[in-house]
Amino acid sequence: SYVLTQPPSVSVAPGKTATITCGANNIGTKSVHWYQQKPGQTPVVVIFYDSDRPSGIPERFSGSNSGNTATLTITRVDAGDEADYYCQVWDNISDHVIFGGGTKLTVL
Amino acid sequence: QVQLVESGGGVVQPGRSLRLSCVTSGFTFSSYGIHWVRQAPGKGLEWVAVISYDGGNKYYADSVKGRFTISRDNSKNTLYLQMTSLRAEDTAVYYCAKDSHYHERKTFYDLDYWGQGTLITVSS
């Protein structure tokens, strides 16, 4: 089955750039979506179709996808960005939605 | 505004059954696929199932296939999840979530709106 691999945790100082990766075989051929989930809240899409940003999501959030790695980048990180982040794809071989294991972003 | 409201959660014994409902509003329910996603306490997101806009296609995670059944009633703007042979490992918050794509039967995309979730605890 198709597996999305994320680092369990990423730490970054305020004002710096956070990079969260999502690795899988030929993930660049799929559309990747990213969710932010703050404690006690429901997930929110922050990036869809690799790099599109829903209305209301700051421009500090961006995404890319190529080869075997998709990346979520958050610039000028602040304490409000502390959350779990999940990548997600639709696998048309298994006809399954696949979520990555999630990455906990800590702002130091 | 788009709303999805789950109900039907609670405590249930292993081996028993339960049916969840997800009542929706604020969008044309009959035009979108809808997913169930669960999250065990302190764990990550796990996709459970999806049903196409017309109910014609249904797909399940391997962990629930044969035990759970997703269905919808487009006249009531409501999604269901019938769960049987429940196990301790099914304990989780269950979310319903709308797929972003219109009139898709075979391929699904990002989940753009989520309900608040309903907690299922499977325990004797």
Boltz contact constraints between the chains, C-beta under 6 A:
constraints:
  - contact:
      token1: [A, 33]
      token2: [B, 110]
      max_distance: 6.0
  - contact:
      token1: [A, 42]
      token2: [B, 114]
      max_distance: 6.0
  - contact:
      token1: [A, 43]
      token2: [B, 114]
      max_distance: 6.0
  - contact:
      token1: [A, 45]
      token2: [B, 110]
      max_distance: 6.0
  - contact:
      token1: [A, 45]
      token2: [B, 112]
      max_distance: 6.0
  - contact:
      token1: [A, 48]
      token2: [B, 110]
      max_distance: 6.0
  - contact:
      token1: [A, 86]
      token2: [B, 45]
      max_distance: 6.0
  - contact:
      token1: [A, 90]
      token2: [B, 107]
      max_distance: 6.0
  - contact:
      token1: [A, 90]
      token2: [B, 108]
      max_distance: 6.0
  - contact:
      token1: [A, 95]
      token2: [B, 59]
      max_distance: 6.0
  - contact:
      token1: [A, 97]
      token2: [B, 47]
      max_distance: 6.0
  - contact:
      token1: [A, 99]
      token2: [B, 45]
      max_distance: 6.0
  - contact:
      token1: [A, 101]
      token2: [B, 44]
      max_distance: 6.0
  - contact:
      token1: [A, 102]
      token2: [B, 44]
      max_distance: 6.0
